[in-house]
Amino acid sequence: MSSLASTSHLQLAAFALGTVGWILCTISMGIVEWRVWHVDNTTIISSGVAWVGIWKVCFISYLHVSPGYKEQFCHKFSSYDSSIPHEIHAAQGLLLIAMFMGLLGVAATIFALRNVYMGVTRKTLITHFFLAGGCCYILAGLCVLIPVSWNFYSVTHNQSIAFPPSYYMPSSPAAQEAGAAIPIGIVAVILLLLSGTFSLSYRFPVTANTITKS
């Protein structure tokens, strides 16, 4: 058992990194600060700053722009809004896939590590679950990388969004910058890809006194 467990230190690290990466992926998906818009007209957007996320847009307003919202106004995106750019729709779908695949990766790694540390010498079972976990981590990392890169490109090129009037948003900002969700997403990508690489690198030990079961 000790010799079997001693071969899985990288995979234990993969579990830790993958778990943190999955949590960061979930955080990145949930927060609204993907793009930070700076606007000149502060009649409605009182602070002059608006946050464009992948699910909604928010800003601080001291006007009663909507019942129940005295200061912070948020408008959720609808799947029927043709004005919403493709990178936002892509981010919605890909991050949901990433969250699901990351969870599968964590579960597969936990099962494989459980067998390793309990001394279950079933080579095929252990290696297949580490392989499955590694593939899930890498797929999750790629699903985060695409929307993060795409939205960062849109920010650096100051691309506009033709919001409908109900959003109370200008079609283009005076300037914009990347919000907190993008660097969080970048860290999640690095951790998920590292954890996938570590999981895929597992090699079952072959010793003279170990009988493996397939």
WOMO-V178711 format. One record per residue. N is the residue number from 0. RES is the residue in three letters. PSI is psi in degrees with one decimal (* if undefined). D_CENTER is the distance of its C-alpha to the mean C-alpha in whole Angstrom. Layout:
n->N res->RES psi->PSI d_center->D_CENTER
n->N res->RES psi->PSI d_center->D_CENTER
This chain:
n->0 res->MET psi->-43.4 d_center->36
n->1 res->SER psi->-40.1 d_center->35
n->2 res->SER psi->-33.8 d_center->35
n->3 res->LEU psi->-44.4 d_center->33
n->4 res->ALA psi->-31.9 d_center->30
n->5 res->SER psi->-13.3 d_center->31
n->6 res->THR psi->-0.3 d_center->30
n->7 res->SER psi->24.8 d_center->26
n->8 res->HIS psi->-42.0 d_center->25
n->9 res->LEU psi->-36.1 d_center->23
n->10 res->GLN psi->-31.1 d_center->21
n->11 res->LEU psi->-40.9 d_center->21
n->12 res->ALA psi->-37.1 d_center->19
n->13 res->ALA psi->-40.1 d_center->17
n->14 res->PHE psi->-45.0 d_center->16
n->15 res->ALA psi->-47.7 d_center->16
n->16 res->LEU psi->-41.3 d_center->13
n->17 res->GLY psi->-37.9 d_center->11
n->18 res->THR psi->-45.7 d_center->12
n->19 res->VAL psi->-41.9 d_center->11
n->20 res->GLY psi->-40.1 d_center->8
n->21 res->TRP psi->-40.5 d_center->7
n->22 res->ILE psi->-44.1 d_center->8
n->23 res->LEU psi->-36.9 d_center->6
n->24 res->CYS psi->-43.9 d_center->3
n->25 res->THR psi->-40.8 d_center->5
n->26 res->ILE psi->-45.2 d_center->7
n->27 res->SER psi->-38.4 d_center->5
n->28 res->MET psi->-32.6 d_center->6
n->29 res->GLY psi->-28.8 d_center->9
n->30 res->ILE psi->156.4 d_center->11
n->31 res->VAL psi->-13.1 d_center->13
n->32 res->GLU psi->68.0 d_center->14
n->33 res->TRP psi->-47.4 d_center->12
n->34 res->ARG psi->136.1 d_center->16
n->35 res->VAL psi->113.0 d_center->19
n->36 res->TRP psi->132.9 d_center->22
n->37 res->HIS psi->122.1 d_center->25
n->38 res->VAL psi->152.8 d_center->28
n->39 res->ASP psi->-36.2 d_center->32
n->40 res->ASN psi->110.9 d_center->33
n->41 res->THR psi->21.9 d_center->32
n->42 res->THR psi->-47.5 d_center->35
n->43 res->ILE psi->-46.4 d_center->32
n->44 res->ILE psi->86.3 d_center->29
n->45 res->SER psi->-37.4 d_center->31
n->46 res->SER psi->-11.8 d_center->29
n->47 res->GLY psi->6.7 d_center->28
n->48 res->VAL psi->132.4 d_center->24
n->49 res->ALA psi->148.8 d_center->22
n->50 res->TRP psi->123.8 d_center->18
n->51 res->VAL psi->113.9 d_center->17
n->52 res->GLY psi->-165.1 d_center->13
n->53 res->ILE psi->-8.5 d_center->12
n->54 res->TRP psi->-24.2 d_center->14
n->55 res->LYS psi->170.1 d_center->17
n->56 res->VAL psi->138.5 d_center->19
n->57 res->CYS psi->152.1 d_center->20
n->58 res->PHE psi->163.4 d_center->23
n->59 res->ILE psi->129.8 d_center->26
n->60 res->SER psi->139.4 d_center->29
n->61 res->TYR psi->10.7 d_center->33
n->62 res->LEU psi->155.0 d_center->34
n->63 res->HIS psi->77.7 d_center->34
n->64 res->VAL psi->-15.2 d_center->32
n->65 res->SER psi->141.7 d_center->31
n->66 res->PRO psi->132.3 d_center->32
n->67 res->GLY psi->-10.2 d_center->31
n->68 res->TYR psi->104.7 d_center->29
n->69 res->LYS psi->-33.2 d_center->31
n->70 res->GLU psi->-52.4 d_center->29
n->71 res->GLN psi->123.5 d_center->25
n->72 res->PHE psi->128.5 d_center->25
n->73 res->CYS psi->141.4 d_center->22
n->74 res->HIS psi->118.6 d_center->22
n->75 res->LYS psi->142.6 d_center->20
n->76 res->PHE psi->144.1 d_center->19
n->77 res->SER psi->146.4 d_center->21
n->78 res->SER psi->-13.9 d_center->20
n->79 res->TYR psi->-3.8 d_center->24
n->80 res->ASP psi->107.0 d_center->23
n->81 res->SER psi->-13.8 d_center->24
n->82 res->SER psi->-17.7 d_center->24
n->83 res->ILE psi->126.1 d_center->20
n->84 res->PRO psi->160.4 d_center->19
n->85 res->HIS psi->-33.8 d_center->18
n->86 res->GLU psi->-27.3 d_center->14
n->87 res->ILE psi->-44.5 d_center->13
n->88 res->HIS psi->-40.9 d_center->14
n->89 res->ALA psi->-40.6 d_center->13
n->90 res->ALA psi->-39.1 d_center->9
n->91 res->GLN psi->-50.3 d_center->10
n->92 res->GLY psi->-44.4 d_center->11
n->93 res->LEU psi->-36.5 d_center->9
n->94 res->LEU psi->-30.9 d_center->5
n->95 res->LEU psi->-42.3 d_center->8
n->96 res->ILE psi->-43.0 d_center->9
n->97 res->ALA psi->-42.1 d_center->6
n->98 res->MET psi->-41.8 d_center->7
n->99 res->PHE psi->-45.3 d_center->10
n->100 res->MET psi->-37.5 d_center->11
n->101 res->GLY psi->-39.6 d_center->9
n->102 res->LEU psi->-40.5 d_center->11
n->103 res->LEU psi->-40.2 d_center->14
n->104 res->GLY psi->-43.8 d_center->14
n->105 res->VAL psi->-44.3 d_center->14
n->106 res->ALA psi->-43.8 d_center->17
n->107 res->ALA psi->-40.1 d_center->19
n->108 res->THR psi->-39.7 d_center->19
n->109 res->ILE psi->-44.2 d_center->20
n->110 res->PHE psi->-43.3 d_center->23
n->111 res->ALA psi->-44.1 d_center->24
n->112 res->LEU psi->-35.5 d_center->24
n->113 res->ARG psi->-44.5 d_center->26
n->114 res->ASN psi->-39.1 d_center->29
n->115 res->VAL psi->-50.0 d_center->29
n->116 res->TYR psi->-13.7 d_center->30
n->117 res->MET psi->-0.1 d_center->32
n->118 res->GLY psi->21.5 d_center->34
n->119 res->VAL psi->109.5 d_center->33
n->120 res->THR psi->59.4 d_center->34
n->121 res->ARG psi->95.2 d_center->33
n->122 res->LYS psi->-50.9 d_center->32
n->123 res->THR psi->-42.6 d_center->31
n->124 res->LEU psi->-48.9 d_center->29
n->125 res->ILE psi->-49.1 d_center->27
n->126 res->THR psi->-36.3 d_center->26
n->127 res->HIS psi->-37.8 d_center->25
n->128 res->PHE psi->-35.7 d_center->22
n->129 res->PHE psi->-38.6 d_center->21
n->130 res->LEU psi->-44.8 d_center->21
n->131 res->ALA psi->-42.8 d_center->19
n->132 res->GLY psi->-42.4 d_center->17
n->133 res->GLY psi->-42.7 d_center->16
n->134 res->CYS psi->-40.5 d_center->16
n->135 res->CYS psi->-42.0 d_center->13
n->136 res->TYR psi->-46.1 d_center->11
n->137 res->ILE psi->-41.8 d_center->12
n->138 res->LEU psi->-40.8 d_center->11
n->139 res->ALA psi->-42.5 d_center->8
n->140 res->GLY psi->-41.7 d_center->8
n->141 res->LEU psi->-36.6 d_center->10
n->142 res->CYS psi->-25.6 d_center->8
n->143 res->VAL psi->-37.8 d_center->5
n->144 res->LEU psi->-41.0 d_center->8
n->145 res->ILE psi->-55.0 d_center->10
n->146 res->PRO psi->-33.6 d_center->9
n->147 res->VAL psi->-45.9 d_center->9
n->148 res->SER psi->-42.5 d_center->12
n->149 res->TRP psi->-45.7 d_center->14
n->150 res->ASN psi->-34.3 d_center->13
n->151 res->PHE psi->-37.9 d_center->14
n->152 res->TYR psi->-42.8 d_center->17
n->153 res->SER psi->-36.6 d_center->18
n->154 res->VAL psi->-47.3 d_center->18
n->155 res->THR psi->-24.8 d_center->20
n->156 res->HIS psi->9.6 d_center->23
n->157 res->ASN psi->47.7 d_center->23
n->158 res->GLN psi->145.2 d_center->22
n->159 res->SER psi->166.6 d_center->24
n->160 res->ILE psi->125.2 d_center->23
n->161 res->ALA psi->77.9 d_center->26
n->162 res->PHE psi->143.4 d_center->25
n->163 res->PRO psi->160.1 d_center->28
n->164 res->PRO psi->-28.0 d_center->30
n->165 res->SER psi->-15.2 d_center->29
n->166 res->TYR psi->-15.5 d_center->26
n->167 res->TYR psi->31.9 d_center->28
n->168 res->MET psi->142.4 d_center->26
n->169 res->PRO psi->159.5 d_center->28
n->170 res->SER psi->-21.8 d_center->27
n->171 res->SER psi->145.6 d_center->26
n->172 res->PRO psi->163.0 d_center->26
n->173 res->ALA psi->-35.2 d_center->28
n->174 res->ALA psi->158.9 d_center->25
n->175 res->GLN psi->158.6 d_center->22
n->176 res->GLU psi->163.1 d_center->19
n->177 res->ALA psi->134.4 d_center->15
n->178 res->GLY psi->-177.3 d_center->14
n->179 res->ALA psi->-26.7 d_center->12
n->180 res->ALA psi->-32.2 d_center->9
n->181 res->ILE psi->-50.5 d_center->9
n->182 res->PRO psi->-33.2 d_center->11
n->183 res->ILE psi->-42.1 d_center->8
n->184 res->GLY psi->-38.1 d_center->5
n->185 res->ILE psi->-44.0 d_center->8
n->186 res->VAL psi->-40.3 d_center->9
n->187 res->ALA psi->-42.0 d_center->6
n->188 res->VAL psi->-48.0 d_center->7
n->189 res->ILE psi->-46.0 d_center->11
n->190 res->LEU psi->-41.3 d_center->11
n->191 res->LEU psi->-41.0 d_center->9
n->192 res->LEU psi->-38.9 d_center->12
n->193 res->LEU psi->-44.6 d_center->15
n->194 res->SER psi->-36.8 d_center->14
n->195 res->GLY psi->-42.1 d_center->15
n->196 res->THR psi->-43.0 d_center->18
n->197 res->PHE psi->-40.7 d_center->19
n->198 res->SER psi->-40.4 d_center->19
n->199 res->LEU psi->-17.7 d_center->21
n->200 res->SER psi->0.7 d_center->23
n->201 res->TYR psi->135.5 d_center->25
n->202 res->ARG psi->123.3 d_center->29
n->203 res->PHE psi->131.9 d_center->31
n->204 res->PRO psi->141.8 d_center->34
n->205 res->VAL psi->111.0 d_center->37
n->206 res->THR psi->160.9 d_center->40
n->207 res->ALA psi->-29.3 d_center->44
n->208 res->ASN psi->15.8 d_center->44
n->209 res->THR psi->125.9 d_center->41
n->210 res->ILE psi->116.7 d_center->41
n->211 res->THR psi->147.4 d_center->38
n->212 res->LYS psi->132.9 d_center->37
n->213 res->SER psi->* d_center->35
